[in-house]
Amino acid sequence: MENCLFCKIIKGEIPSSKVYEDDEMLIFKDIAPQAKIHYLLVLKEHFANICEMTESQAIILARCLKKLSGMVDELGLQNGFRLVSNKGADACQSVEHLHIHILGGEKLSEKMA
């Protein structure tokens, strides 16, 4: 999508603080962190949200999440982390490109909102 913020970041048209990249995903630091560590895991294939995901995209997402599970030490998430994916206006999804927030690096609130 030509006007998608995350597609532009993936293409290198907009700078980001990349921490990991491969053929299927990009992980970078969130510009408005809500925890000591706040990364975004963005799939390189564009689709708006988890409800629009195809079966093959679900398989890619599963691979990316599995890869993330092996990177916890490297990302500073040894003591735990939270994954969040917003879908739609009521959930405050600000970019219409599936992305997973990775929050950690400190004791997180039990309250999710």
MIFI-757882 format. One record per residue (C-alpha): x, y, z. Coordinates in steps of 0.02 Angstrom, whole numbers, plus 50000, padded with zeros to 5 digits. Layout:
<pts>
     X     Y     Z
     X     Y     Z
...
</pts>
This chain:
<pts>
     X     Y     Z
 50000 50000 50000
 50078 50163 49945
 50016 50272 50089
 50043 50145 50229
 50164 50208 50362
 50231 50034 50401
 50252 49989 50217
 50357 50147 50198
 50462 50098 50350
 50486 49922 50279
 50543 49997 50111
 50665 50112 50203
 50573 50269 50147
 50546 50319 50330
 50684 50288 50456
 50658 50174 50606
 50761 50104 50749
 50772 49926 50683
 50818 49789 50804
 50786 49641 50687
 50741 49609 50506
 50720 49457 50395
 50620 49415 50238
 50454 49407 50331
 50460 49536 50470
 50537 49691 50541
 50553 49730 50727
 50588 49909 50776
 50573 50023 50928
 50405 50111 50949
 50421 50300 50936
 50297 50324 51081
 50347 50186 51203
 50221 50132 51333
 50346 50024 51430
 50533 50026 51462
 50549 49913 51310
 50420 49936 51172
 50450 49860 51002
 50336 49836 50853
 50339 49674 50755
 50276 49713 50581
 50246 49582 50447
 50317 49636 50280
 50162 49580 50187
 50027 49713 50201
 49858 49670 50273
 49758 49779 50391
 49729 49669 50543
 49714 49494 50613
 49536 49476 50546
 49593 49504 50366
 49732 49376 50378
 49732 49231 50256
 49784 49054 50304
 49956 49079 50226
 49978 49245 50317
 49931 49158 50480
 50070 49033 50449
 50194 49175 50421
 50136 49261 50581
 50158 49098 50677
 50337 49082 50610
 50374 49262 50661
 50306 49236 50836
 50408 49076 50853
 50563 49171 50797
 50524 49306 50926
 50517 49175 51063
 50698 49132 51026
 50754 49314 51034
 50699 49360 51212
 50876 49372 51281
 50937 49474 51133
 50788 49594 51151
 50804 49613 51341
 50641 49523 51378
 50707 49382 51490
 50588 49421 51633
 50432 49422 51526
 50339 49524 51398
 50165 49565 51334
 50104 49552 51154
 49962 49664 51095
 49879 49679 50926
 49745 49811 50905
 49604 49790 50780
 49494 49935 50730
 49448 50107 50796
 49380 50050 50965
 49548 49967 51001
 49642 50123 50943
 49726 50040 50794
 49821 50189 50724
 49903 50105 50573
 49801 49991 50459
 49942 49863 50441
 49950 49712 50556
 50077 49741 50691
 50112 49667 50862
 50166 49776 51008
 50300 49693 51114
 50306 49770 51288
 50426 49726 51428
 50585 49771 51519
 50492 49808 51680
 50346 49749 51786
 50191 49787 51682
 50023 49837 51753
 49895 49700 51775
 49771 49821 51697
 49772 49807 51508
 49688 49973 51469
</pts>
